[in-house]
Amino acid sequence: MIRIPIEMLAAAGLLIGGIPTAAFAQLEATAARRAACMADAVMLCRSAIPNKARIAACLASKMDQLTPRCRAQFAKR
């Protein structure tokens, strides 16, 4: 029988338990970004919709035209 030290099991449990929390935080951040930049995307980058990568690139290229709320989301990255 293979014996696994309790410390390794505890560490594995912490890592596995942290995954849903990290995923939820990422979803929350994505929702916040979307809410902050939706109007800017529609107004400034309509041709890039629905491609998320193109929208992000378009918004980044028009940083001086973004609303302060959307610009702040880019500063957080």
mmCIF file as gemmi writes it, N, C-alpha and C atoms, coordinates in Angstrom:
data_model
loop_
_atom_site.group_PDB
_atom_site.id
_atom_site.type_symbol
_atom_site.label_atom_id
_atom_site.label_alt_id
_atom_site.label_comp_id
_atom_site.label_asym_id
_atom_site.label_entity_id
_atom_site.label_seq_id
_atom_site.pdbx_PDB_ins_code
_atom_site.Cartn_x
_atom_site.Cartn_y
_atom_site.Cartn_z
_atom_site.occupancy
_atom_site.B_iso_or_equiv
_atom_site.pdbx_formal_charge
_atom_site.auth_seq_id
_atom_site.auth_asym_id
_atom_site.pdbx_PDB_model_num
ATOM 1 N N . MET Axp A 1 ? 0.843 -1.184 0 1 0 ? 1 A 1
ATOM 2 C CA . MET Axp A 1 ? 0 0 0 1 0 ? 1 A 1
ATOM 3 C C . MET Axp A 1 ? 0.887 1.247 0 1 0 ? 1 A 1
ATOM 4 N N . ILE Axp A 2 ? 0.523 2.221 -0.769 1 0 ? 2 A 1
ATOM 5 C CA . ILE Axp A 2 ? 1.276 3.476 -0.85 1 0 ? 2 A 1
ATOM 6 C C . ILE Axp A 2 ? 0.792 4.409 0.242 1 0 ? 2 A 1
ATOM 7 N N . ARG Axp A 3 ? 1.741 4.948 0.992 1 0 ? 3 A 1
ATOM 8 C CA . ARG Axp A 3 ? 1.394 5.869 2.076 1 0 ? 3 A 1
ATOM 9 C C . ARG Axp A 3 ? 1.714 7.287 1.619 1 0 ? 3 A 1
ATOM 10 N N . ILE Axp A 4 ? 0.763 8.163 1.738 1 0 ? 4 A 1
ATOM 11 C CA . ILE Axp A 4 ? 0.942 9.561 1.364 1 0 ? 4 A 1
ATOM 12 C C . ILE Axp A 4 ? 0.92 10.395 2.64 1 0 ? 4 A 1
ATOM 13 N N . PRO Axp A 5 ? 1.956 11.213 2.84 1 0 ? 5 A 1
ATOM 14 C CA . PRO Axp A 5 ? 1.987 12.047 4.045 1 0 ? 5 A 1
ATOM 15 C C . PRO Axp A 5 ? 0.769 12.974 4.105 1 0 ? 5 A 1
ATOM 16 N N . ILE Axp A 6 ? 0.257 13.182 5.297 1 0 ? 6 A 1
ATOM 17 C CA . ILE Axp A 6 ? -0.931 14.014 5.509 1 0 ? 6 A 1
ATOM 18 C C . ILE Axp A 6 ? -0.713 15.437 5.003 1 0 ? 6 A 1
ATOM 19 N N . GLU Axp A 7 ? 0.532 15.933 5.073 1 0 ? 7 A 1
ATOM 20 C CA . GLU Axp A 7 ? 0.824 17.29 4.596 1 0 ? 7 A 1
ATOM 21 C C . GLU Axp A 7 ? 0.563 17.422 3.093 1 0 ? 7 A 1
ATOM 22 N N . MET Axp A 8 ? 0.903 16.351 2.356 1 0 ? 8 A 1
ATOM 23 C CA . MET Axp A 8 ? 0.673 16.384 0.904 1 0 ? 8 A 1
ATOM 24 C C . MET Axp A 8 ? -0.818 16.373 0.598 1 0 ? 8 A 1
ATOM 25 N N . LEU Axp A 9 ? -1.567 15.594 1.346 1 0 ? 9 A 1
ATOM 26 C CA . LEU Axp A 9 ? -3.015 15.568 1.147 1 0 ? 9 A 1
ATOM 27 C C . LEU Axp A 9 ? -3.633 16.919 1.487 1 0 ? 9 A 1
ATOM 28 N N . ALA Axp A 10 ? -3.161 17.534 2.555 1 0 ? 10 A 1
ATOM 29 C CA . ALA Axp A 10 ? -3.678 18.844 2.944 1 0 ? 10 A 1
ATOM 30 C C . ALA Axp A 10 ? -3.366 19.89 1.877 1 0 ? 10 A 1
ATOM 31 N N . ALA Axp A 11 ? -2.148 19.868 1.346 1 0 ? 11 A 1
ATOM 32 C CA . ALA Axp A 11 ? -1.761 20.823 0.302 1 0 ? 11 A 1
ATOM 33 C C . ALA Axp A 11 ? -2.609 20.617 -0.951 1 0 ? 11 A 1
ATOM 34 N N . ALA Axp A 12 ? -2.821 19.363 -1.328 1 0 ? 12 A 1
ATOM 35 C CA . ALA Axp A 12 ? -3.652 19.069 -2.502 1 0 ? 12 A 1
ATOM 36 C C . ALA Axp A 12 ? -5.077 19.564 -2.287 1 0 ? 12 A 1
ATOM 37 N N . GLY Axp A 13 ? -5.596 19.367 -1.087 1 0 ? 13 A 1
ATOM 38 C CA . GLY Axp A 13 ? -6.952 19.833 -0.77 1 0 ? 13 A 1
ATOM 39 C C . GLY Axp A 13 ? -7.072 21.336 -0.874 1 0 ? 13 A 1
ATOM 40 N N . LEU Axp A 14 ? -6.059 22.043 -0.399 1 0 ? 14 A 1
ATOM 41 C CA . LEU Axp A 14 ? -6.082 23.508 -0.497 1 0 ? 14 A 1
ATOM 42 C C . LEU Axp A 14 ? -6.038 23.969 -1.948 1 0 ? 14 A 1
ATOM 43 N N . LEU Axp A 15 ? -5.204 23.321 -2.751 1 0 ? 15 A 1
ATOM 44 C CA . LEU Axp A 15 ? -5.116 23.697 -4.166 1 0 ? 15 A 1
ATOM 45 C C . LEU Axp A 15 ? -6.434 23.439 -4.884 1 0 ? 15 A 1
ATOM 46 N N . ILE Axp A 16 ? -6.994 22.283 -4.666 1 0 ? 16 A 1
ATOM 47 C CA . ILE Axp A 16 ? -8.258 21.937 -5.331 1 0 ? 16 A 1
ATOM 48 C C . ILE Axp A 16 ? -9.393 22.831 -4.824 1 0 ? 16 A 1
ATOM 49 N N . GLY Axp A 17 ? -9.395 23.122 -3.55 1 0 ? 17 A 1
ATOM 50 C CA . GLY Axp A 17 ? -10.428 23.99 -2.987 1 0 ? 17 A 1
ATOM 51 C C . GLY Axp A 17 ? -10.33 25.416 -3.479 1 0 ? 17 A 1
ATOM 52 N N . GLY Axp A 18 ? -9.119 25.855 -3.832 1 0 ? 18 A 1
ATOM 53 C CA . GLY Axp A 18 ? -8.918 27.228 -4.293 1 0 ? 18 A 1
ATOM 54 C C . GLY Axp A 18 ? -9.294 27.452 -5.736 1 0 ? 18 A 1
ATOM 55 N N . ILE Axp A 19 ? -9.371 26.402 -6.512 1 0 ? 19 A 1
ATOM 56 C CA . ILE Axp A 19 ? -9.68 26.544 -7.936 1 0 ? 19 A 1
ATOM 57 C C . ILE Axp A 19 ? -11.044 27.187 -8.173 1 0 ? 19 A 1
ATOM 58 N N . PRO Axp A 20 ? -12.121 26.711 -7.528 1 0 ? 20 A 1
ATOM 59 C CA . PRO Axp A 20 ? -13.414 27.367 -7.768 1 0 ? 20 A 1
ATOM 60 C C . PRO Axp A 20 ? -13.413 28.836 -7.36 1 0 ? 20 A 1
ATOM 61 N N . THR Axp A 21 ? -12.708 29.172 -6.286 1 0 ? 21 A 1
ATOM 62 C CA . THR Axp A 21 ? -12.648 30.559 -5.838 1 0 ? 21 A 1
ATOM 63 C C . THR Axp A 21 ? -11.942 31.417 -6.877 1 0 ? 21 A 1
ATOM 64 N N . ALA Axp A 22 ? -10.826 30.929 -7.403 1 0 ? 22 A 1
ATOM 65 C CA . ALA Axp A 22 ? -10.086 31.673 -8.415 1 0 ? 22 A 1
ATOM 66 C C . ALA Axp A 22 ? -10.918 31.823 -9.689 1 0 ? 22 A 1
ATOM 67 N N . ALA Axp A 23 ? -11.604 30.767 -10.066 1 0 ? 23 A 1
ATOM 68 C CA . ALA Axp A 23 ? -12.444 30.829 -11.263 1 0 ? 23 A 1
ATOM 69 C C . ALA Axp A 23 ? -13.573 31.831 -11.072 1 0 ? 23 A 1
ATOM 70 N N . PHE Axp A 24 ? -14.179 31.838 -9.875 1 0 ? 24 A 1
ATOM 71 C CA . PHE Axp A 24 ? -15.256 32.776 -9.6 1 0 ? 24 A 1
ATOM 72 C C . PHE Axp A 24 ? -14.748 34.215 -9.642 1 0 ? 24 A 1
ATOM 73 N N . ALA Axp A 25 ? -13.561 34.447 -9.084 1 0 ? 25 A 1
ATOM 74 C CA . ALA Axp A 25 ? -12.976 35.795 -9.093 1 0 ? 25 A 1
ATOM 75 C C . ALA Axp A 25 ? -12.738 36.249 -10.523 1 0 ? 25 A 1
ATOM 76 N N . GLN Axp A 26 ? -12.281 35.341 -11.386 1 0 ? 26 A 1
ATOM 77 C CA . GLN Axp A 26 ? -12.045 35.69 -12.79 1 0 ? 26 A 1
ATOM 78 C C . GLN Axp A 26 ? -13.359 36.017 -13.481 1 0 ? 26 A 1
ATOM 79 N N . LEU Axp A 27 ? -14.406 35.232 -13.218 1 0 ? 27 A 1
ATOM 80 C CA . LEU Axp A 27 ? -15.714 35.52 -13.816 1 0 ? 27 A 1
ATOM 81 C C . LEU Axp A 27 ? -16.227 36.87 -13.354 1 0 ? 27 A 1
ATOM 82 N N . GLU Axp A 28 ? -16.037 37.164 -12.081 1 0 ? 28 A 1
ATOM 83 C CA . GLU Axp A 28 ? -16.48 38.436 -11.528 1 0 ? 28 A 1
ATOM 84 C C . GLU Axp A 28 ? -15.744 39.59 -12.206 1 0 ? 28 A 1
ATOM 85 N N . ALA Axp A 29 ? -14.428 39.447 -12.371 1 0 ? 29 A 1
ATOM 86 C CA . ALA Axp A 29 ? -13.622 40.485 -13.009 1 0 ? 29 A 1
ATOM 87 C C . ALA Axp A 29 ? -14.051 40.672 -14.463 1 0 ? 29 A 1
ATOM 88 N N . THR Axp A 30 ? -14.331 39.575 -15.148 1 0 ? 30 A 1
ATOM 89 C CA . THR Axp A 30 ? -14.769 39.651 -16.535 1 0 ? 30 A 1
ATOM 90 C C . THR Axp A 30 ? -16.11 40.372 -16.628 1 0 ? 30 A 1
ATOM 91 N N . ALA Axp A 31 ? -17.014 40.07 -15.724 1 0 ? 31 A 1
ATOM 92 C CA . ALA Axp A 31 ? -18.323 40.724 -15.718 1 0 ? 31 A 1
ATOM 93 C C . ALA Axp A 31 ? -18.178 42.218 -15.432 1 0 ? 31 A 1
ATOM 94 N N . ALA Axp A 32 ? -17.264 42.562 -14.533 1 0 ? 32 A 1
ATOM 95 C CA . ALA Axp A 32 ? -17.033 43.975 -14.225 1 0 ? 32 A 1
ATOM 96 C C . ALA Axp A 32 ? -16.461 44.704 -15.436 1 0 ? 32 A 1
ATOM 97 N N . ARG Axp A 33 ? -15.507 44.061 -16.121 1 0 ? 33 A 1
ATOM 98 C CA . ARG Axp A 33 ? -14.928 44.665 -17.332 1 0 ? 33 A 1
ATOM 99 C C . ARG Axp A 33 ? -15.998 44.86 -18.402 1 0 ? 33 A 1
ATOM 100 N N . ARG Axp A 34 ? -16.801 43.828 -18.572 1 0 ? 34 A 1
ATOM 101 C CA . ARG Axp A 34 ? -17.847 43.894 -19.592 1 0 ? 34 A 1
ATOM 102 C C . ARG Axp A 34 ? -18.812 45.033 -19.29 1 0 ? 34 A 1
ATOM 103 N N . ALA Axp A 35 ? -19.233 45.139 -18.044 1 0 ? 35 A 1
ATOM 104 C CA . ALA Axp A 35 ? -20.174 46.189 -17.655 1 0 ? 35 A 1
ATOM 105 C C . ALA Axp A 35 ? -19.558 47.573 -17.84 1 0 ? 35 A 1
ATOM 106 N N . ALA Axp A 36 ? -18.278 47.705 -17.518 1 0 ? 36 A 1
ATOM 107 C CA . ALA Axp A 36 ? -17.618 49.007 -17.613 1 0 ? 36 A 1
ATOM 108 C C . ALA Axp A 36 ? -17.371 49.434 -19.056 1 0 ? 36 A 1
ATOM 109 N N . CYS Axp A 37 ? -17.171 48.469 -19.947 1 0 ? 37 A 1
ATOM 110 C CA . CYS Axp A 37 ? -16.749 48.812 -21.312 1 0 ? 37 A 1
ATOM 111 C C . CYS Axp A 37 ? -17.777 48.507 -22.4 1 0 ? 37 A 1
ATOM 112 N N . MET Axp A 38 ? -18.932 47.999 -22.023 1 0 ? 38 A 1
ATOM 113 C CA . MET Axp A 38 ? -19.928 47.62 -23.03 1 0 ? 38 A 1
ATOM 114 C C . MET Axp A 38 ? -20.312 48.796 -23.926 1 0 ? 38 A 1
ATOM 115 N N . ALA Axp A 39 ? -20.645 49.916 -23.341 1 0 ? 39 A 1
ATOM 116 C CA . ALA Axp A 39 ? -21.065 51.072 -24.138 1 0 ? 39 A 1
ATOM 117 C C . ALA Axp A 39 ? -19.927 51.563 -25.026 1 0 ? 39 A 1
ATOM 118 N N . ASP Axp A 40 ? -18.7 51.556 -24.497 1 0 ? 40 A 1
ATOM 119 C CA . ASP Axp A 40 ? -17.545 51.977 -25.288 1 0 ? 40 A 1
ATOM 120 C C . ASP Axp A 40 ? -17.345 51.046 -26.481 1 0 ? 40 A 1
ATOM 121 N N . ALA Axp A 41 ? -17.484 49.745 -26.242 1 0 ? 41 A 1
ATOM 122 C CA . ALA Axp A 41 ? -17.306 48.773 -27.318 1 0 ? 41 A 1
ATOM 123 C C . ALA Axp A 41 ? -18.342 48.982 -28.42 1 0 ? 41 A 1
ATOM 124 N N . VAL Axp A 42 ? -19.573 49.202 -28.02 1 0 ? 42 A 1
ATOM 125 C CA . VAL Axp A 42 ? -20.637 49.402 -29.008 1 0 ? 42 A 1
ATOM 126 C C . VAL Axp A 42 ? -20.416 50.7 -29.783 1 0 ? 42 A 1
ATOM 127 N N . MET Axp A 43 ? -19.997 51.731 -29.083 1 0 ? 43 A 1
ATOM 128 C CA . MET Axp A 43 ? -19.821 53.021 -29.715 1 0 ? 43 A 1
ATOM 129 C C . MET Axp A 43 ? -18.553 53.094 -30.572 1 0 ? 43 A 1
ATOM 130 N N . LEU Axp A 44 ? -17.453 52.528 -30.068 1 0 ? 44 A 1
ATOM 131 C CA . LEU Axp A 44 ? -16.164 52.721 -30.735 1 0 ? 44 A 1
ATOM 132 C C . LEU Axp A 44 ? -15.68 51.527 -31.552 1 0 ? 44 A 1
ATOM 133 N N . CYS Axp A 45 ? -16.153 50.344 -31.228 1 0 ? 45 A 1
ATOM 134 C CA . CYS Axp A 45 ? -15.597 49.125 -31.845 1 0 ? 45 A 1
ATOM 135 C C . CYS Axp A 45 ? -16.673 48.178 -32.357 1 0 ? 45 A 1
ATOM 136 N N . ARG Axp A 46 ? -17.719 48.725 -32.876 1 0 ? 46 A 1
ATOM 137 C CA . ARG Axp A 46 ? -18.865 47.924 -33.334 1 0 ? 46 A 1
ATOM 138 C C . ARG Axp A 46 ? -18.449 46.831 -34.318 1 0 ? 46 A 1
ATOM 139 N N . SER Axp A 47 ? -17.494 47.117 -35.2 1 0 ? 47 A 1
ATOM 140 C CA . SER Axp A 47 ? -17.104 46.14 -36.218 1 0 ? 47 A 1
ATOM 141 C C . SER Axp A 47 ? -16.349 44.947 -35.63 1 0 ? 47 A 1
ATOM 142 N N . ALA Axp A 48 ? -15.835 45.072 -34.411 1 0 ? 48 A 1
ATOM 143 C CA . ALA Axp A 48 ? -15.095 43.981 -33.777 1 0 ? 48 A 1
ATOM 144 C C . ALA Axp A 48 ? -16.013 42.995 -33.055 1 0 ? 48 A 1
ATOM 145 N N . ILE Axp A 49 ? -17.225 43.395 -32.771 1 0 ? 49 A 1
ATOM 146 C CA . ILE Axp A 49 ? -18.176 42.544 -32.044 1 0 ? 49 A 1
ATOM 147 C C . ILE Axp A 49 ? -18.588 41.387 -32.949 1 0 ? 49 A 1
ATOM 148 N N . PRO Axp A 50 ? -18.593 40.144 -32.51 1 0 ? 50 A 1
ATOM 149 C CA . PRO Axp A 50 ? -18.532 39.584 -31.175 1 0 ? 50 A 1
ATOM 150 C C . PRO Axp A 50 ? -17.156 39.028 -30.792 1 0 ? 50 A 1
ATOM 151 N N . ASN Axp A 51 ? -16.105 39.276 -31.546 1 0 ? 51 A 1
ATOM 152 C CA . ASN Axp A 51 ? -14.784 38.722 -31.269 1 0 ? 51 A 1
ATOM 153 C C . ASN Axp A 51 ? -14.135 39.441 -30.088 1 0 ? 51 A 1
ATOM 154 N N . LYS Axp A 52 ? -14.029 38.759 -28.939 1 0 ? 52 A 1
ATOM 155 C CA . LYS Axp A 52 ? -13.534 39.39 -27.711 1 0 ? 52 A 1
ATOM 156 C C . LYS Axp A 52 ? -12.11 39.917 -27.86 1 0 ? 52 A 1
ATOM 157 N N . ALA Axp A 53 ? -11.258 39.169 -28.531 1 0 ? 53 A 1
ATOM 158 C CA . ALA Axp A 53 ? -9.868 39.607 -28.704 1 0 ? 53 A 1
ATOM 159 C C . ALA Axp A 53 ? -9.805 40.87 -29.556 1 0 ? 53 A 1
ATOM 160 N N . ARG Axp A 54 ? -10.602 40.915 -30.609 1 0 ? 54 A 1
ATOM 161 C CA . ARG Axp A 54 ? -10.63 42.114 -31.463 1 0 ? 54 A 1
ATOM 162 C C . ARG Axp A 54 ? -11.217 43.308 -30.728 1 0 ? 54 A 1
ATOM 163 N N . ILE Axp A 55 ? -12.227 43.075 -29.906 1 0 ? 55 A 1
ATOM 164 C CA . ILE Axp A 55 ? -12.821 44.163 -29.12 1 0 ? 55 A 1
ATOM 165 C C . ILE Axp A 55 ? -11.768 44.738 -28.174 1 0 ? 55 A 1
ATOM 166 N N . ALA Axp A 56 ? -11.061 43.859 -27.467 1 0 ? 56 A 1
ATOM 167 C CA . ALA Axp A 56 ? -10.033 44.318 -26.519 1 0 ? 56 A 1
ATOM 168 C C . ALA Axp A 56 ? -8.948 45.106 -27.244 1 0 ? 56 A 1
ATOM 169 N N . ALA Axp A 57 ? -8.511 44.606 -28.393 1 0 ? 57 A 1
ATOM 170 C CA . ALA Axp A 57 ? -7.477 45.301 -29.157 1 0 ? 57 A 1
ATOM 171 C C . ALA Axp A 57 ? -7.981 46.658 -29.647 1 0 ? 57 A 1
ATOM 172 N N . CYS Axp A 58 ? -9.211 46.69 -30.103 1 0 ? 58 A 1
ATOM 173 C CA . CYS Axp A 58 ? -9.799 47.931 -30.586 1 0 ? 58 A 1
ATOM 174 C C . CYS Axp A 58 ? -9.899 48.958 -29.456 1 0 ? 58 A 1
ATOM 175 N N . LEU Axp A 59 ? -10.425 48.512 -28.305 1 0 ? 59 A 1
ATOM 176 C CA . LEU Axp A 59 ? -10.558 49.429 -27.172 1 0 ? 59 A 1
ATOM 177 C C . LEU Axp A 59 ? -9.186 49.939 -26.726 1 0 ? 59 A 1
ATOM 178 N N . ALA Axp A 60 ? -8.196 49.043 -26.687 1 0 ? 60 A 1
ATOM 179 C CA . ALA Axp A 60 ? -6.846 49.445 -26.277 1 0 ? 60 A 1
ATOM 180 C C . ALA Axp A 60 ? -6.262 50.477 -27.24 1 0 ? 60 A 1
ATOM 181 N N . SER Axp A 61 ? -6.595 50.349 -28.514 1 0 ? 61 A 1
ATOM 182 C CA . SER Axp A 61 ? -6.072 51.297 -29.504 1 0 ? 61 A 1
ATOM 183 C C . SER Axp A 61 ? -6.758 52.663 -29.434 1 0 ? 61 A 1
ATOM 184 N N . LYS Axp A 62 ? -7.896 52.722 -28.749 1 0 ? 62 A 1
ATOM 185 C CA . LYS Axp A 62 ? -8.646 53.976 -28.639 1 0 ? 62 A 1
ATOM 186 C C . LYS Axp A 62 ? -8.72 54.437 -27.183 1 0 ? 62 A 1
ATOM 187 N N . MET Axp A 63 ? -7.652 54.181 -26.435 1 0 ? 63 A 1
ATOM 188 C CA . MET Axp A 63 ? -7.616 54.453 -24.998 1 0 ? 63 A 1
ATOM 189 C C . MET Axp A 63 ? -8.015 55.894 -24.672 1 0 ? 63 A 1
ATOM 190 N N . ASP Axp A 64 ? -7.588 56.834 -25.48 1 0 ? 64 A 1
ATOM 191 C CA . ASP Axp A 64 ? -7.889 58.246 -25.199 1 0 ? 64 A 1
ATOM 192 C C . ASP Axp A 64 ? -9.368 58.584 -25.386 1 0 ? 64 A 1
ATOM 193 N N . GLN Axp A 65 ? -10.122 57.712 -26.05 1 0 ? 65 A 1
ATOM 194 C CA . GLN Axp A 65 ? -11.544 57.961 -26.278 1 0 ? 65 A 1
ATOM 195 C C . GLN Axp A 65 ? -12.446 57.204 -25.3 1 0 ? 65 A 1
ATOM 196 N N . LEU Axp A 66 ? -11.863 56.325 -24.484 1 0 ? 66 A 1
ATOM 197 C CA . LEU Axp A 66 ? -12.661 55.507 -23.569 1 0 ? 66 A 1
ATOM 198 C C . LEU Axp A 66 ? -13.183 56.322 -22.399 1 0 ? 66 A 1
ATOM 199 N N . THR Axp A 67 ? -14.296 55.873 -21.862 1 0 ? 67 A 1
ATOM 200 C CA . THR Axp A 67 ? -14.816 56.493 -20.643 1 0 ? 67 A 1
ATOM 201 C C . THR Axp A 67 ? -13.837 56.184 -19.504 1 0 ? 67 A 1
ATOM 202 N N . PRO Axp A 68 ? -13.8 57.025 -18.492 1 0 ? 68 A 1
ATOM 203 C CA . PRO Axp A 68 ? -12.892 56.767 -17.359 1 0 ? 68 A 1
ATOM 204 C C . PRO Axp A 68 ? -13.122 55.398 -16.715 1 0 ? 68 A 1
ATOM 205 N N . ARG Axp A 69 ? -14.357 54.974 -16.643 1 0 ? 69 A 1
ATOM 206 C CA . ARG Axp A 69 ? -14.687 53.684 -16.026 1 0 ? 69 A 1
ATOM 207 C C . ARG Axp A 69 ? -14.082 52.522 -16.822 1 0 ? 69 A 1
ATOM 208 N N . CYS Axp A 70 ? -14.156 52.584 -18.14 1 0 ? 70 A 1
ATOM 209 C CA . CYS Axp A 70 ? -13.588 51.532 -18.978 1 0 ? 70 A 1
ATOM 210 C C . CYS Axp A 70 ? -12.059 51.615 -18.962 1 0 ? 70 A 1
ATOM 211 N N . ARG Axp A 71 ? -11.52 52.806 -19.055 1 0 ? 71 A 1
ATOM 212 C CA . ARG Axp A 71 ? -10.067 52.996 -19.029 1 0 ? 71 A 1
ATOM 213 C C . ARG Axp A 71 ? -9.476 52.407 -17.742 1 0 ? 71 A 1
ATOM 214 N N . ALA Axp A 72 ? -10.184 52.531 -16.645 1 0 ? 72 A 1
ATOM 215 C CA . ALA Axp A 72 ? -9.729 51.996 -15.364 1 0 ? 72 A 1
ATOM 216 C C . ALA Axp A 72 ? -9.625 50.466 -15.421 1 0 ? 72 A 1
ATOM 217 N N . GLN Axp A 73 ? -10.481 49.82 -16.18 1 0 ? 73 A 1
ATOM 218 C CA . GLN Axp A 73 ? -10.424 48.366 -16.309 1 0 ? 73 A 1
ATOM 219 C C . GLN Axp A 73 ? -9.151 47.925 -17.018 1 0 ? 73 A 1
ATOM 220 N N . PHE Axp A 74 ? -8.691 48.703 -17.987 1 0 ? 74 A 1
ATOM 221 C CA . PHE Axp A 74 ? -7.451 48.392 -18.669 1 0 ? 74 A 1
ATOM 222 C C . PHE Axp A 74 ? -6.259 48.613 -17.741 1 0 ? 74 A 1
ATOM 223 N N . ALA Axp A 75 ? -6.344 49.589 -16.878 1 0 ? 75 A 1
ATOM 224 C CA . ALA Axp A 75 ? -5.259 49.863 -15.929 1 0 ? 75 A 1
ATOM 225 C C . ALA Axp A 75 ? -5.109 48.716 -14.933 1 0 ? 75 A 1
ATOM 226 N N . LYS Axp A 76 ? -6.191 47.997 -14.632 1 0 ? 76 A 1
ATOM 227 C CA . LYS Axp A 76 ? -6.154 46.89 -13.668 1 0 ? 76 A 1
ATOM 228 C C . LYS Axp A 76 ? -5.442 45.666 -14.217 1 0 ? 76 A 1
ATOM 229 N N . ARG Axp A 77 ? -5.368 45.517 -15.527 1 0 ? 77 A 1
ATOM 230 C CA . ARG Axp A 77 ? -4.786 44.324 -16.128 1 0 ? 77 A 1
ATOM 231 C C . ARG Axp A 77 ? -3.323 44.258 -15.933 1 0 ? 77 A 1
